[in-house]
Amino acid sequence: MEDKIYDVIIIGSGPAGLTAAIYATRGALSTLVIGGSRWGGQLQLTTEVENYPGFPEGVQGPELMSLMRKQAERFGVEVKEEDVDAVDFSPTSPEGLDTLRQRGVKVMRVVADKTEYKGRSVIIATGAETRWLGLPNEEKLIGRGVSSCAPCDAPFFKDKRVFVIGGGDSAMEEALVLSKFAAEITIVHRRDSFRASDIMQKKVLENQKIKVIWNSEAVDILGEEKVTGVRLKDVNTQNTEEHQTDGIFVAIGHNPMSKVFGGQIEVDEKGYIKKATSGFQMATSVEGVFVAGDVHDHHYRQAVTAAGMGCMAAMDAERWLETQKV
């Protein structure tokens, strides 16, 4: 257990968390980032990022995250590469700190790798995980033809042939974005009808570049150094067939990384953390707890929007702390 009480504890170390750290530390707030044993968020799994401002020639995802971390550390942030095990957002006075309790200082607790950290405010920036297919060759080829973000990677597939796996609105959106670049898009869906909204289905089915393979699922991704094909299985006949492709976009959904906060904070039906309906823009249902990035945002899911929300959350936390007058 650490006795130090931080002004801000940031949980998460992707673009949202590290941008929040930059703004918090520059605002003279003592700041701890609990970044996870695999710090850096989804960008650590990408190769070239072409749409982040300030890099006209593009930048590798891990390099971008390293630069963000160095910038935050330059201003004095502490970073712990630890995974959060539990949190206690009930604003109680810490036992044994009588002077602070008498002054009305409330703290929240975050436990990571069996160490308890205390903070006067918390920013949740844990992001969301892509739901991958779980195929043997899939993880190896992420960033080498396997992607989960068409707005990020579609330009790399100009005039190429790609497959999209999924049947909901996310899959429709991926296919439509890809149709601006790729020569041919094939959607693979395990049922005989889409789950997507009618308007999204209409746009896809009317697009001349997009075709659909129904009642099928991907059972293997082919390729060594990059994706060269996909093996599909017909769910009715169990027959398999290989198809050549330059890329595979997995669009079967995301899981917000909010499970550890269960029972502590209000989330929607999918587990995304909800913002408060009044007060500070990035406030949550718990006073003094703010949210930023993909753990809240299930629509845009871009590095630059996550970073923007990290900035907003840090500024809100700073202003909220000022209202506490302690």
BALOBA-1460 file (C-alpha; in Angstrom, 3 decimals):
// residues 326
<rec num="1" residu="m" x="0.000" y="0.000" z="0.000"/>
<rec num="2" residu="e" x="1.284" y="3.440" z="-0.921"/>
<rec num="3" residu="d" x="0.598" y="6.388" z="1.380"/>
<rec num="4" residu="k" x="0.893" y="9.013" z="-1.357"/>
<rec num="5" residu="i" x="-2.374" y="10.508" z="-2.549"/>
<rec num="6" residu="y" x="-2.267" y="11.514" z="-6.204"/>
<rec num="7" residu="d" x="-4.357" y="14.325" z="-7.615"/>
<rec num="8" residu="v" x="-5.227" y="12.105" z="-10.589"/>
<rec num="9" residu="i" x="-4.980" y="8.385" z="-11.228"/>
<rec num="10" residu="i" x="-5.338" y="7.516" z="-14.910"/>
<rec num="11" residu="i" x="-6.253" y="3.921" z="-15.707"/>
<rec num="12" residu="g" x="-5.123" y="3.110" z="-19.232"/>
<rec num="13" residu="s" x="-2.191" y="4.122" z="-21.419"/>
<rec num="14" residu="g" x="-3.490" y="4.452" z="-24.967"/>
<rec num="15" residu="p" x="-3.932" y="7.817" z="-26.723"/>
<rec num="16" residu="a" x="-6.692" y="8.830" z="-24.290"/>
<rec num="17" residu="g" x="-4.775" y="7.953" z="-21.144"/>
<rec num="18" residu="l" x="-1.428" y="9.405" z="-22.182"/>
<rec num="19" residu="t" x="-2.974" y="12.615" z="-23.522"/>
<rec num="20" residu="a" x="-4.822" y="12.980" z="-20.239"/>
<rec num="21" residu="a" x="-1.492" y="12.478" z="-18.464"/>
<rec num="22" residu="i" x="0.177" y="15.217" z="-20.526"/>
<rec num="23" residu="y" x="-2.562" y="17.714" z="-19.699"/>
<rec num="24" residu="a" x="-2.821" y="16.728" z="-16.041"/>
<rec num="25" residu="t" x="0.899" y="16.986" z="-15.352"/>
<rec num="26" residu="r" x="1.195" y="20.266" z="-17.231"/>
<rec num="27" residu="g" x="-1.628" y="21.459" z="-15.001"/>
<rec num="28" residu="a" x="0.633" y="20.800" z="-11.989"/>
<rec num="29" residu="l" x="-1.384" y="17.802" z="-10.843"/>
<rec num="30" residu="s" x="0.429" y="14.845" z="-9.337"/>
<rec num="31" residu="t" x="-0.458" y="12.098" z="-11.785"/>
<rec num="32" residu="l" x="-0.164" y="8.325" z="-11.853"/>
<rec num="33" residu="v" x="-0.835" y="6.263" z="-14.973"/>
<rec num="34" residu="i" x="-1.629" y="2.608" z="-14.361"/>
<rec num="35" residu="g" x="-0.993" y="1.510" z="-17.900"/>
<rec num="36" residu="g" x="-1.310" y="-2.262" z="-17.802"/>
<rec num="37" residu="s" x="1.280" y="-4.960" z="-18.363"/>
<rec num="38" residu="r" x="0.668" y="-4.469" z="-22.095"/>
<rec num="39" residu="w" x="0.697" y="-0.697" z="-22.124"/>
<rec num="40" residu="g" x="-0.072" y="1.461" z="-25.149"/>
<rec num="41" residu="g" x="-3.515" y="0.319" z="-26.221"/>
<rec num="42" residu="q" x="-4.619" y="-0.865" z="-29.659"/>
<rec num="43" residu="l" x="-1.977" y="1.171" z="-31.484"/>
<rec num="44" residu="q" x="0.672" y="-1.192" z="-30.170"/>
<rec num="45" residu="l" x="-0.865" y="-3.784" z="-32.518"/>
<rec num="46" residu="t" x="-0.830" y="-1.612" z="-35.634"/>
<rec num="47" residu="t" x="1.890" y="-0.891" z="-38.134"/>
<rec num="48" residu="e" x="1.752" y="2.383" z="-40.071"/>
<rec num="49" residu="v" x="-0.619" y="5.112" z="-38.890"/>
<rec num="50" residu="e" x="-1.255" y="7.656" z="-41.641"/>
<rec num="51" residu="n" x="-4.153" y="9.667" z="-40.209"/>
<rec num="52" residu="y" x="-2.729" y="10.990" z="-36.934"/>
<rec num="53" residu="p" x="-2.006" y="14.742" z="-37.261"/>
<rec num="54" residu="g" x="1.595" y="15.868" z="-37.238"/>
<rec num="55" residu="f" x="3.115" y="12.924" z="-39.110"/>
<rec num="56" residu="p" x="2.968" y="13.730" z="-42.837"/>
<rec num="57" residu="e" x="4.874" y="10.562" z="-43.738"/>
<rec num="58" residu="g" x="2.940" y="8.401" z="-41.286"/>
<rec num="59" residu="v" x="4.211" y="6.794" z="-38.085"/>
<rec num="60" residu="q" x="4.362" y="3.266" z="-36.714"/>
<rec num="61" residu="g" x="1.745" y="2.649" z="-34.016"/>
<rec num="62" residu="p" x="4.210" y="1.550" z="-31.304"/>
<rec num="63" residu="e" x="6.454" y="4.521" z="-32.107"/>
<rec num="64" residu="l" x="3.547" y="6.934" z="-31.724"/>
<rec num="65" residu="m" x="2.696" y="5.487" z="-28.325"/>
<rec num="66" residu="s" x="6.326" y="5.621" z="-27.226"/>
<rec num="67" residu="l" x="6.481" y="9.307" z="-28.176"/>
<rec num="68" residu="m" x="3.283" y="10.040" z="-26.250"/>
<rec num="69" residu="r" x="4.646" y="8.271" z="-23.188"/>
<rec num="70" residu="k" x="7.971" y="10.134" z="-23.350"/>
<rec num="71" residu="q" x="6.110" y="13.432" z="-23.602"/>
<rec num="72" residu="a" x="4.012" y="12.615" z="-20.532"/>
<rec num="73" residu="e" x="7.080" y="11.442" z="-18.585"/>
<rec num="74" residu="r" x="8.870" y="14.663" z="-19.500"/>
<rec num="75" residu="f" x="6.261" y="16.533" z="-17.445"/>
<rec num="76" residu="g" x="6.655" y="14.202" z="-14.478"/>
<rec num="77" residu="v" x="3.947" y="11.558" z="-14.762"/>
<rec num="78" residu="e" x="4.543" y="8.242" z="-13.008"/>
<rec num="79" residu="v" x="3.757" y="5.174" z="-15.123"/>
<rec num="80" residu="k" x="3.132" y="1.733" z="-13.653"/>
<rec num="81" residu="e" x="2.997" y="-1.170" z="-16.110"/>
<rec num="82" residu="e" x="0.540" y="-3.007" z="-13.908"/>
<rec num="83" residu="d" x="-2.942" y="-4.418" z="-14.401"/>
<rec num="84" residu="v" x="-5.798" y="-3.105" z="-12.283"/>
<rec num="85" residu="d" x="-7.363" y="-5.809" z="-10.122"/>
<rec num="86" residu="a" x="-10.014" y="-3.789" z="-8.271"/>
<rec num="87" residu="v" x="-11.234" y="-0.267" z="-7.597"/>
<rec num="88" residu="d" x="-13.140" y="1.438" z="-4.832"/>
<rec num="89" residu="f" x="-14.743" y="4.653" z="-6.023"/>
<rec num="90" residu="s" x="-16.692" y="5.278" z="-2.836"/>
<rec num="91" residu="p" x="-15.297" y="8.659" z="-1.746"/>
<rec num="92" residu="t" x="-14.259" y="7.760" z="1.784"/>
<rec num="93" residu="s" x="-11.524" y="9.249" z="3.907"/>
<rec num="94" residu="p" x="-8.431" y="7.072" z="4.151"/>
<rec num="95" residu="e" x="-7.961" y="5.311" z="7.467"/>
<rec num="96" residu="g" x="-5.041" y="6.562" z="9.487"/>
<rec num="97" residu="l" x="-4.895" y="9.951" z="7.771"/>
<rec num="98" residu="d" x="-6.673" y="11.886" z="10.495"/>
<rec num="99" residu="t" x="-5.544" y="15.342" z="9.407"/>
<rec num="100" residu="l" x="-6.798" y="14.826" z="5.882"/>
<rec num="101" residu="r" x="-10.058" y="13.339" z="7.141"/>
<rec num="102" residu="q" x="-10.682" y="16.358" z="9.311"/>
<rec num="103" residu="r" x="-10.105" y="18.605" z="6.294"/>
<rec num="104" residu="g" x="-12.654" y="16.647" z="4.263"/>
<rec num="105" residu="v" x="-10.268" y="15.121" z="1.735"/>
<rec num="106" residu="k" x="-11.815" y="12.095" z="0.076"/>
<rec num="107" residu="v" x="-9.855" y="9.517" z="-1.862"/>
<rec num="108" residu="m" x="-10.572" y="6.688" z="-4.239"/>
<rec num="109" residu="r" x="-8.587" y="3.477" z="-4.294"/>
<rec num="110" residu="v" x="-7.182" y="1.525" z="-7.201"/>
<rec num="111" residu="v" x="-5.509" y="-1.860" z="-6.632"/>
<rec num="112" residu="a" x="-3.006" y="-3.044" z="-9.234"/>
<rec num="113" residu="d" x="-0.686" y="-6.027" z="-8.835"/>
<rec num="114" residu="k" x="-1.614" y="-6.198" z="-5.133"/>
<rec num="115" residu="t" x="-0.585" y="-2.580" z="-4.514"/>
<rec num="116" residu="e" x="-3.215" y="-0.050" z="-3.457"/>
<rec num="117" residu="y" x="-2.948" y="3.446" z="-4.932"/>
<rec num="118" residu="k" x="-4.973" y="6.441" z="-3.737"/>
<rec num="119" residu="g" x="-6.213" y="9.352" z="-5.795"/>
<rec num="120" residu="r" x="-8.463" y="12.352" z="-5.350"/>
<rec num="121" residu="s" x="-9.786" y="11.863" z="-8.874"/>
<rec num="122" residu="v" x="-9.701" y="9.098" z="-11.473"/>
<rec num="123" residu="i" x="-9.748" y="9.087" z="-15.268"/>
<rec num="124" residu="i" x="-10.819" y="5.800" z="-16.857"/>
<rec num="125" residu="a" x="-9.190" y="5.352" z="-20.263"/>
<rec num="126" residu="t" x="-9.007" y="1.575" z="-20.545"/>
<rec num="127" residu="g" x="-10.204" y="1.390" z="-24.153"/>
<rec num="128" residu="a" x="-11.961" y="-1.501" z="-25.868"/>
<rec num="129" residu="e" x="-10.750" y="-4.813" z="-27.188"/>
<rec num="130" residu="t" x="-11.495" y="-6.061" z="-30.667"/>
<rec num="131" residu="r" x="-13.389" y="-9.318" z="-30.714"/>
<rec num="132" residu="w" x="-11.038" y="-11.398" z="-32.817"/>
<rec num="133" residu="l" x="-11.931" y="-14.650" z="-34.518"/>
<rec num="134" residu="g" x="-9.519" y="-16.711" z="-32.431"/>
<rec num="135" residu="l" x="-7.928" y="-18.436" z="-35.428"/>
<rec num="136" residu="p" x="-4.392" y="-19.878" z="-35.106"/>
<rec num="137" residu="n" x="-2.772" y="-17.595" z="-37.699"/>
<rec num="138" residu="e" x="-4.785" y="-14.493" z="-36.870"/>
<rec num="139" residu="e" x="-2.683" y="-12.831" z="-34.168"/>
<rec num="140" residu="k" x="0.533" y="-13.279" z="-36.137"/>
<rec num="141" residu="l" x="-0.935" y="-11.451" z="-39.135"/>
<rec num="142" residu="i" x="-2.493" y="-8.496" z="-37.303"/>
<rec num="143" residu="g" x="-1.024" y="-5.463" z="-39.053"/>
<rec num="144" residu="r" x="0.057" y="-7.657" z="-41.965"/>
<rec num="145" residu="g" x="-3.288" y="-7.860" z="-43.693"/>
<rec num="146" residu="v" x="-5.513" y="-8.555" z="-40.691"/>
<rec num="147" residu="s" x="-7.216" y="-5.432" z="-39.364"/>
<rec num="148" residu="s" x="-10.213" y="-4.328" z="-37.328"/>
<rec num="149" residu="c" x="-10.357" y="-0.715" z="-38.495"/>
<rec num="150" residu="a" x="-11.184" y="0.240" z="-42.071"/>
<rec num="151" residu="p" x="-10.970" y="4.011" z="-41.431"/>
<rec num="152" residu="c" x="-7.405" y="3.370" z="-40.197"/>
<rec num="153" residu="d" x="-6.189" y="0.907" z="-42.813"/>
<rec num="154" residu="a" x="-8.400" y="1.067" z="-45.928"/>
<rec num="155" residu="p" x="-5.948" y="3.263" z="-47.913"/>
<rec num="156" residu="f" x="-3.370" y="0.449" z="-47.707"/>
<rec num="157" residu="f" x="-5.719" y="-1.749" z="-49.766"/>
<rec num="158" residu="k" x="-6.233" y="0.496" z="-52.772"/>
<rec num="159" residu="d" x="-7.257" y="-1.589" z="-55.814"/>
<rec num="160" residu="k" x="-6.915" y="-4.811" z="-53.816"/>
<rec num="161" residu="r" x="-9.292" y="-7.587" z="-52.827"/>
<rec num="162" residu="v" x="-10.421" y="-7.783" z="-49.197"/>
<rec num="163" residu="f" x="-12.797" y="-9.782" z="-46.999"/>
<rec num="164" residu="v" x="-14.929" y="-8.436" z="-44.154"/>
<rec num="165" residu="i" x="-16.071" y="-10.864" z="-41.450"/>
<rec num="166" residu="g" x="-19.339" y="-9.957" z="-39.713"/>
<rec num="167" residu="g" x="-22.980" y="-9.133" z="-40.218"/>
<rec num="168" residu="g" x="-23.817" y="-6.134" z="-38.048"/>
<rec num="169" residu="d" x="-23.615" y="-2.392" z="-38.590"/>
<rec num="170" residu="s" x="-19.867" y="-2.434" z="-37.879"/>
<rec num="171" residu="a" x="-19.297" y="-4.867" z="-40.749"/>
<rec num="172" residu="m" x="-21.437" y="-2.753" z="-43.065"/>
<rec num="173" residu="e" x="-19.507" y="0.382" z="-42.129"/>
<rec num="174" residu="e" x="-16.167" y="-1.369" z="-42.687"/>
<rec num="175" residu="a" x="-17.262" y="-2.595" z="-46.118"/>
<rec num="176" residu="l" x="-18.531" y="0.819" z="-47.203"/>
<rec num="177" residu="v" x="-15.314" y="2.545" z="-46.146"/>
<rec num="178" residu="l" x="-13.271" y="-0.104" z="-47.959"/>
<rec num="179" residu="s" x="-15.350" y="0.347" z="-51.121"/>
<rec num="180" residu="k" x="-13.736" y="3.771" z="-51.571"/>
<rec num="181" residu="f" x="-10.343" y="2.118" z="-51.976"/>
<rec num="182" residu="a" x="-10.430" y="-1.628" z="-52.600"/>
<rec num="183" residu="a" x="-11.296" y="-3.168" z="-55.957"/>
<rec num="184" residu="e" x="-13.507" y="-5.876" z="-54.465"/>
<rec num="185" residu="i" x="-14.987" y="-6.458" z="-51.021"/>
<rec num="186" residu="t" x="-16.533" y="-9.731" z="-49.874"/>
<rec num="187" residu="i" x="-18.575" y="-9.864" z="-46.677"/>
<rec num="188" residu="v" x="-18.672" y="-13.256" z="-44.973"/>
<rec num="189" residu="h" x="-21.597" y="-13.892" z="-42.641"/>
<rec num="190" residu="r" x="-22.448" y="-17.090" z="-40.813"/>
<rec num="191" residu="r" x="-26.201" y="-16.646" z="-41.233"/>
<rec num="192" residu="d" x="-28.495" y="-16.147" z="-44.230"/>
<rec num="193" residu="s" x="-29.373" y="-12.563" z="-43.299"/>
<rec num="194" residu="f" x="-27.574" y="-9.597" z="-41.753"/>
<rec num="195" residu="r" x="-28.145" y="-8.274" z="-38.236"/>
<rec num="196" residu="a" x="-27.391" y="-4.748" z="-39.443"/>
<rec num="197" residu="s" x="-29.976" y="-1.975" z="-39.705"/>
<rec num="198" residu="d" x="-32.066" y="-1.892" z="-42.869"/>
<rec num="199" residu="i" x="-30.516" y="1.330" z="-44.119"/>
<rec num="200" residu="m" x="-26.971" y="-0.021" z="-43.729"/>
<rec num="201" residu="q" x="-27.901" y="-3.274" z="-45.458"/>
<rec num="202" residu="k" x="-29.424" y="-1.356" z="-48.351"/>
<rec num="203" residu="k" x="-26.272" y="0.700" z="-48.865"/>
<rec num="204" residu="v" x="-24.111" y="-2.422" z="-48.874"/>
<rec num="205" residu="l" x="-26.280" y="-4.575" z="-51.101"/>
<rec num="206" residu="e" x="-26.594" y="-1.793" z="-53.661"/>
<rec num="207" residu="n" x="-22.821" y="-1.245" z="-53.823"/>
<rec num="208" residu="q" x="-21.399" y="-2.838" z="-56.972"/>
<rec num="209" residu="k" x="-18.018" y="-3.480" z="-55.334"/>
<rec num="210" residu="i" x="-19.445" y="-5.522" z="-52.471"/>
<rec num="211" residu="k" x="-20.583" y="-9.132" z="-52.631"/>
<rec num="212" residu="v" x="-21.715" y="-11.460" z="-49.848"/>
<rec num="213" residu="i" x="-20.967" y="-15.067" z="-48.951"/>
<rec num="214" residu="w" x="-23.815" y="-16.299" z="-46.729"/>
<rec num="215" residu="n" x="-23.919" y="-19.152" z="-44.218"/>
<rec num="216" residu="s" x="-20.141" y="-19.296" z="-43.939"/>
<rec num="217" residu="e" x="-17.466" y="-18.666" z="-41.354"/>
<rec num="218" residu="a" x="-13.710" y="-18.179" z="-41.496"/>
<rec num="219" residu="v" x="-11.813" y="-21.173" z="-40.129"/>
<rec num="220" residu="d" x="-8.263" y="-20.214" z="-41.103"/>
<rec num="221" residu="i" x="-6.271" y="-17.233" z="-42.343"/>
<rec num="222" residu="l" x="-3.636" y="-18.086" z="-44.911"/>
<rec num="223" residu="g" x="-0.197" y="-16.528" z="-45.297"/>
<rec num="224" residu="e" x="3.202" y="-16.392" z="-43.641"/>
<rec num="225" residu="e" x="4.561" y="-12.844" z="-43.785"/>
<rec num="226" residu="k" x="1.244" y="-11.327" z="-44.927"/>
<rec num="227" residu="v" x="-2.320" y="-12.403" z="-45.631"/>
<rec num="228" residu="t" x="-2.709" y="-14.314" z="-48.883"/>
<rec num="229" residu="g" x="-6.075" y="-15.987" z="-48.402"/>
<rec num="230" residu="v" x="-8.839" y="-17.213" z="-46.144"/>
<rec num="231" residu="r" x="-10.419" y="-20.629" z="-45.681"/>
<rec num="232" residu="l" x="-14.196" y="-20.571" z="-45.284"/>
<rec num="233" residu="k" x="-16.536" y="-23.288" z="-44.052"/>
<rec num="234" residu="d" x="-20.141" y="-23.593" z="-45.130"/>
<rec num="235" residu="v" x="-22.068" y="-23.934" z="-41.868"/>
<rec num="236" residu="n" x="-24.724" y="-26.123" z="-43.525"/>
<rec num="237" residu="t" x="-22.619" y="-28.552" z="-45.563"/>
<rec num="238" residu="q" x="-19.378" y="-28.266" z="-43.502"/>
<rec num="239" residu="n" x="-17.464" y="-28.043" z="-46.806"/>
<rec num="240" residu="t" x="-14.440" y="-25.733" z="-46.842"/>
<rec num="241" residu="e" x="-13.121" y="-23.554" z="-49.637"/>
<rec num="242" residu="e" x="-10.071" y="-21.307" z="-49.941"/>
<rec num="243" residu="h" x="-10.262" y="-17.784" z="-51.343"/>
<rec num="244" residu="q" x="-7.398" y="-15.491" z="-52.292"/>
<rec num="245" residu="t" x="-7.416" y="-12.112" z="-50.588"/>
<rec num="246" residu="d" x="-5.041" y="-9.280" z="-49.687"/>
<rec num="247" residu="g" x="-6.714" y="-8.386" z="-46.424"/>
<rec num="248" residu="i" x="-9.204" y="-9.486" z="-43.787"/>
<rec num="249" residu="f" x="-11.184" y="-6.999" z="-41.720"/>
<rec num="250" residu="v" x="-12.670" y="-8.484" z="-38.558"/>
<rec num="251" residu="a" x="-15.905" y="-6.689" z="-37.682"/>
<rec num="252" residu="i" x="-17.678" y="-8.803" z="-35.103"/>
<rec num="253" residu="g" x="-17.678" y="-6.141" z="-32.407"/>
<rec num="254" residu="h" x="-15.642" y="-4.741" z="-29.534"/>
<rec num="255" residu="n" x="-15.599" y="-5.378" z="-25.802"/>
<rec num="256" residu="p" x="-15.159" y="-2.258" z="-23.643"/>
<rec num="257" residu="m" x="-12.549" y="-2.799" z="-20.959"/>
<rec num="258" residu="s" x="-14.908" y="-1.951" z="-18.127"/>
<rec num="259" residu="k" x="-15.389" y="-5.259" z="-16.337"/>
<rec num="260" residu="v" x="-13.123" y="-4.342" z="-13.429"/>
<rec num="261" residu="f" x="-15.404" y="-1.371" z="-12.655"/>
<rec num="262" residu="g" x="-18.515" y="-3.548" z="-12.353"/>
<rec num="263" residu="g" x="-20.902" y="-2.292" z="-9.699"/>
<rec num="264" residu="q" x="-18.845" y="0.866" z="-9.199"/>
<rec num="265" residu="i" x="-19.936" y="2.992" z="-12.148"/>
<rec num="266" residu="e" x="-22.846" y="3.231" z="-14.561"/>
<rec num="267" residu="v" x="-22.441" y="1.508" z="-17.936"/>
<rec num="268" residu="d" x="-24.784" y="0.923" z="-20.872"/>
<rec num="269" residu="e" x="-26.170" y="-2.434" z="-21.988"/>
<rec num="270" residu="k" x="-22.947" y="-3.251" z="-23.846"/>
<rec num="271" residu="g" x="-20.642" y="-2.303" z="-20.991"/>
<rec num="272" residu="y" x="-19.513" y="1.098" z="-22.287"/>
<rec num="273" residu="i" x="-19.101" y="3.627" z="-19.497"/>
<rec num="274" residu="k" x="-21.810" y="6.266" z="-19.572"/>
<rec num="275" residu="k" x="-21.160" y="9.950" z="-19.105"/>
<rec num="276" residu="a" x="-23.125" y="11.947" z="-16.578"/>
<rec num="277" residu="t" x="-26.103" y="13.832" z="-17.960"/>
<rec num="278" residu="s" x="-25.030" y="17.099" z="-16.364"/>
<rec num="279" residu="g" x="-21.943" y="18.799" z="-15.019"/>
<rec num="280" residu="f" x="-18.501" y="18.283" z="-16.498"/>
<rec num="281" residu="q" x="-18.441" y="17.005" z="-20.067"/>
<rec num="282" residu="m" x="-16.400" y="13.850" z="-19.373"/>
<rec num="283" residu="a" x="-17.818" y="13.151" z="-15.905"/>
<rec num="284" residu="t" x="-19.301" y="9.761" z="-15.090"/>
<rec num="285" residu="s" x="-21.991" y="8.660" z="-12.650"/>
<rec num="286" residu="v" x="-19.423" y="8.887" z="-9.828"/>
<rec num="287" residu="e" x="-18.299" y="12.334" z="-8.751"/>
<rec num="288" residu="g" x="-14.564" y="12.760" z="-9.317"/>
<rec num="289" residu="v" x="-14.365" y="9.936" z="-11.859"/>
<rec num="290" residu="f" x="-14.024" y="10.865" z="-15.528"/>
<rec num="291" residu="v" x="-13.890" y="8.836" z="-18.729"/>
<rec num="292" residu="a" x="-12.065" y="9.136" z="-22.042"/>
<rec num="293" residu="g" x="-11.586" y="7.114" z="-25.196"/>
<rec num="294" residu="d" x="-13.003" y="3.855" z="-26.501"/>
<rec num="295" residu="v" x="-14.220" y="2.555" z="-23.140"/>
<rec num="296" residu="h" x="-16.941" y="5.183" z="-23.610"/>
<rec num="297" residu="d" x="-16.901" y="5.872" z="-27.360"/>
<rec num="298" residu="h" x="-18.243" y="3.000" z="-29.454"/>
<rec num="299" residu="h" x="-18.854" y="5.129" z="-32.551"/>
<rec num="300" residu="y" x="-15.626" y="6.797" z="-33.723"/>
<rec num="301" residu="r" x="-12.932" y="4.639" z="-32.121"/>
<rec num="302" residu="q" x="-10.040" y="6.665" z="-33.541"/>
<rec num="303" residu="a" x="-6.724" y="7.551" z="-31.914"/>
<rec num="304" residu="v" x="-7.256" y="11.258" z="-32.482"/>
<rec num="305" residu="t" x="-10.761" y="11.289" z="-30.971"/>
<rec num="306" residu="a" x="-9.514" y="9.271" z="-27.988"/>
<rec num="307" residu="a" x="-6.681" y="11.772" z="-27.494"/>
<rec num="308" residu="g" x="-9.165" y="14.646" z="-27.682"/>
<rec num="309" residu="m" x="-11.300" y="13.057" z="-24.988"/>
<rec num="310" residu="g" x="-8.203" y="12.486" z="-22.869"/>
<rec num="311" residu="c" x="-7.505" y="16.219" z="-23.032"/>
<rec num="312" residu="m" x="-11.103" y="17.000" z="-22.059"/>
<rec num="313" residu="a" x="-11.119" y="14.526" z="-19.172"/>
<rec num="314" residu="a" x="-7.888" y="15.935" z="-17.715"/>
<rec num="315" residu="m" x="-9.151" y="19.509" z="-17.929"/>
<rec num="316" residu="d" x="-12.432" y="18.466" z="-16.317"/>
<rec num="317" residu="a" x="-10.574" y="16.663" z="-13.530"/>
<rec num="318" residu="e" x="-8.430" y="19.732" z="-12.889"/>
<rec num="319" residu="r" x="-11.460" y="22.012" z="-12.714"/>
<rec num="320" residu="w" x="-13.344" y="19.571" z="-10.513"/>
<rec num="321" residu="l" x="-10.415" y="19.405" z="-8.087"/>
<rec num="322" residu="e" x="-10.421" y="23.185" z="-7.914"/>
<rec num="323" residu="t" x="-14.059" y="23.094" z="-6.799"/>
<rec num="324" residu="q" x="-13.134" y="20.844" z="-3.867"/>
<rec num="325" residu="k" x="-11.143" y="23.641" z="-2.191"/>
<rec num="326" residu="v" x="-8.712" y="21.312" z="-0.422"/>
